[in-house]
Amino acid sequence: MSFFITYTRKVHRIKPPKGYYTVHSVPDGDGIIINYNEHQIELRLKGIDAPEIGQPYGLQARQCLQRMVAYAHVKVIPYGFCKYGRTTAFVYINGICLNEEMVRRGFAWVLGEYLTKEQRILYTRMMNKAKAANLGLWAGTDIVHPSIWRKNHPYKG
């Protein structure tokens, strides 16, 4: 039996208050959907960009995040909204920041413009260590930044 419910785009665009929530599903490597009251809220992990599902390493990035949040309550610290209407947030499980962990495991790029200077330095160091160790997507040769991939593969939903 699978823990995760099939993902659909019917989620509510609401900024939930800081707190603990159960995970409903994981649509990709830099987002989760949480249960909030009677709604499902899509969160974007702030400061990172993981491969899209259709591009190389996209499924692996989602699976990495799924394994970390399966059957868990996560602590959410929301900030604002991304350009696609998702709430941006730092998300923690057992004191571990999932945003950082996706970079550390080699499944996300750093989006430094959305981080503080200190966070940008920390995240960039983690990404460089993952690259040097050939972790996650950095083990491959067909690496394309998600922003470039999205330009060449526009969403048609």
Backbone torsions as a table, in degrees:
resi	resn	phi	psi	omega
1	MET	NA	132.2	-178.4
2	SER	-87.2	140.2	178.1
3	PHE	-72.2	-36.7	-170.8
4	PHE	-88.1	135.4	177.9
5	ILE	-81.8	145.4	179.5
6	THR	-54.5	133.3	-176.8
7	TYR	-81.4	133.5	171.4
8	THR	-131.3	164.0	-180.0
9	ARG	-83.5	6.4	179.9
10	LYS	-86.1	74.4	176.5
11	VAL	-122.5	157.8	-177.7
12	HIS	-91.7	141.0	179.6
13	ARG	-93.5	78.7	-178.2
14	ILE	-127.6	140.5	174.8
15	LYS	-90.2	106.2	-179.5
16	PRO	-73.1	155.8	176.0
17	PRO	-70.3	158.5	174.2
18	LYS	-54.7	133.3	179.8
19	GLY	167.9	-167.5	-179.0
20	TYR	-105.6	138.1	-175.9
21	TYR	-142.6	156.1	172.3
22	THR	-88.1	148.6	179.3
23	VAL	-87.1	128.7	177.9
24	HIS	-86.1	-48.2	-179.0
25	SER	-164.4	171.4	179.3
26	VAL	-126.9	105.2	-177.3
27	PRO	-77.2	-27.5	-177.9
28	ASP	-161.7	-171.6	-174.7
29	GLY	-80.6	-6.1	177.6
30	ASP	-129.8	24.1	178.6
31	GLY	-149.8	150.9	173.4
32	ILE	-135.8	159.1	173.4
33	ILE	-115.8	125.7	-178.6
34	ILE	-108.3	157.2	171.8
35	ASN	-88.0	127.3	179.3
36	TYR	-137.1	111.2	-173.9
37	ASN	54.8	-122.4	179.8
38	GLU	-99.0	14.5	-173.8
39	HIS	-119.8	164.5	168.4
40	GLN	-111.9	129.6	-177.3
41	ILE	-115.5	128.4	178.6
42	GLU	-87.7	124.7	178.5
43	LEU	-110.2	141.9	173.9
44	ARG	-107.7	126.1	178.5
45	LEU	-66.8	116.4	-173.6
46	LYS	-65.1	134.9	171.5
47	GLY	85.6	4.3	179.3
48	ILE	-133.6	161.1	175.4
49	ASP	-140.8	114.8	179.6
50	ALA	-97.4	160.3	177.1
51	PRO	-57.8	145.3	176.2
52	GLU	-69.6	157.3	-177.2
53	ILE	-56.2	-39.7	-177.3
54	GLY	-79.8	-7.3	-178.5
55	GLN	-101.4	163.8	178.1
56	PRO	-53.7	136.1	178.8
57	TYR	75.7	0.2	178.5
58	GLY	-65.1	-46.4	178.6
59	LEU	-66.3	-39.6	179.1
60	GLN	-64.5	-38.3	178.1
61	ALA	-64.1	-44.0	178.4
62	ARG	-62.9	-43.1	179.9
63	GLN	-62.7	-37.9	177.9
64	CYS	-60.5	-47.8	179.7
65	LEU	-66.9	-39.6	177.8
66	GLN	-59.1	-44.0	-179.5
67	ARG	-62.3	-34.6	-178.9
68	MET	-72.8	-30.9	-173.4
69	VAL	-107.1	0.9	-177.8
70	ALA	-56.8	129.0	176.8
71	TYR	57.9	31.3	-173.3
72	ALA	-118.1	157.4	166.2
73	HIS	-98.5	134.2	-179.6
74	VAL	-115.8	147.8	174.6
75	LYS	-90.5	128.1	-177.5
76	VAL	-115.8	127.7	172.2
77	ILE	-117.1	96.8	-176.4
78	PRO	-78.3	153.6	179.3
79	TYR	-121.0	-65.3	-176.7
80	GLY	-157.3	-144.9	-179.5
81	PHE	-126.6	144.9	174.8
82	CYS	-83.5	175.5	-177.0
83	LYS	-65.7	-14.2	178.0
84	TYR	-98.3	6.8	175.8
85	GLY	89.3	1.6	178.4
86	ARG	-82.2	146.7	174.2
87	THR	-70.4	128.3	175.0
88	THR	-89.2	142.7	-175.0
89	ALA	-158.9	155.8	163.9
90	PHE	-94.0	133.9	-175.9
91	VAL	-124.4	133.9	-175.8
92	TYR	-124.8	147.2	171.6
93	ILE	-135.8	123.0	-178.1
94	ASN	51.2	40.2	177.9
95	GLY	81.1	-2.3	-179.5
96	ILE	-98.4	128.0	178.7
97	CYS	-78.6	117.1	-178.8
98	LEU	-64.6	-33.9	178.3
99	ASN	-58.2	-50.0	178.9
100	GLU	-64.8	-41.9	-174.8
101	GLU	-64.1	-36.3	177.7
102	MET	-65.0	-36.8	176.1
103	VAL	-69.6	-45.8	-178.1
104	ARG	-59.5	-37.7	-179.4
105	ARG	-82.8	-2.5	175.2
106	GLY	85.5	23.9	-178.6
107	PHE	-115.3	16.4	178.0
108	ALA	-155.8	149.2	171.4
109	TRP	-89.0	160.1	176.7
110	VAL	-89.9	130.8	171.5
111	LEU	-104.6	80.3	-171.9
112	GLY	-60.2	-27.1	-178.1
113	GLU	-67.2	-13.3	179.7
114	TYR	-104.8	9.0	-177.9
115	LEU	-120.2	160.7	172.6
116	THR	-71.7	167.5	179.1
117	LYS	-58.0	-44.3	-179.3
118	GLU	-64.5	-43.3	178.1
119	GLN	-63.6	-42.7	-179.6
120	ARG	-59.5	-43.3	178.5
121	ILE	-63.1	-48.3	-179.9
122	LEU	-60.4	-50.2	-177.3
123	TYR	-63.4	-40.3	179.7
124	THR	-64.9	-39.7	176.3
125	ARG	-61.7	-43.4	179.2
126	MET	-63.0	-42.1	179.5
127	MET	-64.6	-41.9	179.3
128	ASN	-64.7	-36.4	176.0
129	LYS	-66.0	-41.9	178.5
130	ALA	-63.1	-41.6	177.4
131	LYS	-61.0	-48.3	-178.0
132	ALA	-61.6	-31.9	-179.3
133	ALA	-91.6	2.4	-178.4
134	ASN	54.8	44.3	179.9
135	LEU	-88.4	149.1	174.0
136	GLY	55.4	-129.5	-177.6
137	LEU	-67.2	-21.5	-179.0
138	TRP	-71.2	-7.3	175.4
139	ALA	-79.7	-14.0	-174.9
140	GLY	-92.3	175.5	178.5
141	THR	-114.3	-14.1	-177.3
142	ASP	-104.5	49.7	-175.1
143	ILE	-84.8	124.2	177.6
144	VAL	-130.8	128.3	178.8
145	HIS	-60.2	139.3	-177.9
146	PRO	-55.5	-34.5	-179.4
147	SER	-64.2	-37.3	177.1
148	ILE	-71.1	-42.2	179.5
149	TRP	-61.3	-42.8	-179.9
150	ARG	-62.8	-37.5	178.0
151	LYS	-62.9	-36.8	-178.9
152	ASN	-86.4	-11.6	-178.4
153	HIS	-136.7	70.2	-176.6
154	PRO	-63.0	145.2	179.6
155	TYR	-67.8	131.3	-177.4
156	LYS	-116.4	22.0	-177.3
157	GLY	-85.4	NA	NA
